[in-house]
Amino acid sequence: MAIKFGERKGSFAPWWKSIEVVVYGWPSAKAGARLSTAAEPLKTTYDPAAHALHILLPDVAGKAELRLLGETAR
């Protein structure tokens, strides 16, 4: 599964330093996440009650792609 982020446009300077992506319907805690602009895998957490995978990624101004590895969402 992949999520693509487009390049930021305009002159707005965001105040945030990171973005949390939550994928609902993820079947288990077995997951990895990698951002195309980062060398290291991203940390993920899993909420079994909500079947939700949480990924915290740094804010990126340019194009980027978040890839989820492991089991896929239903």
C-alpha positions in Angstrom: 0.0 0.0 0.0 1.3 3.5 -0.8 0.3 7.0 -0.1 1.7 9.8 -2.2 2.2 13.3 -1.0 2.5 16.2 -3.5 4.9 19.1 -3.3 3.8 21.9 -1.1 2.6 25.0 -2.9 2.4 28.7 -1.9 4.3 30.6 0.8 2.5 29.2 3.9 5.1 28.0 6.5 3.4 25.2 8.6 3.9 25.2 12.3 3.9 21.4 12.6 7.0 19.3 12.4 5.4 15.9 11.9 2.2 14.3 10.5 0.3 11.3 11.9 -1.2 9.0 9.3 -3.8 6.5 10.7 -4.9 3.5 8.5 -8.1 2.0 9.8 -9.0 -1.6 9.0 -5.3 -2.8 9.2 -5.4 -6.4 10.3 -2.5 -6.7 12.7 0.5 -5.1 14.3 2.8 -6.7 11.7 3.6 -3.6 9.6 6.5 -1.5 8.5 6.5 1.9 7.0 9.1 3.7 4.9 9.1 7.3 3.6 10.8 7.7 0.2 12.8 10.7 1.5 14.1 9.0 4.6 16.8 6.3 5.0 15.4 4.7 8.1 12.0 2.9 8.5 9.3 4.9 10.4 8.0 3.9 13.8 4.5 2.4 13.7 2.1 1.6 16.5 -1.1 -0.5 16.4 -4.4 -0.1 18.2 -6.0 -3.6 18.2 -9.4 -2.4 19.4 -9.8 0.0 16.5 -7.7 -2.1 14.0 -5.8 1.1 13.3 -2.1 1.4 12.3 -0.6 4.7 13.4 2.5 6.1 11.5 4.3 9.3 12.6 6.3 10.9 9.8 8.3 14.0 9.5 6.7 16.9 7.5 8.2 17.0 4.0 7.8 20.0 1.7 8.6 18.2 -1.5 7.1 15.1 -3.1 7.2 11.9 -1.0 5.7 8.5 -0.9 4.8 6.5 2.2 5.0 2.8 1.7 3.3 0.3 4.1 5.0 -3.1 4.3 3.7 -6.3 5.7 0.1 -7.3 5.9 -2.3 -5.2 3.8 -5.5 -3.5 4.9 -8.8 -5.2 4.3 
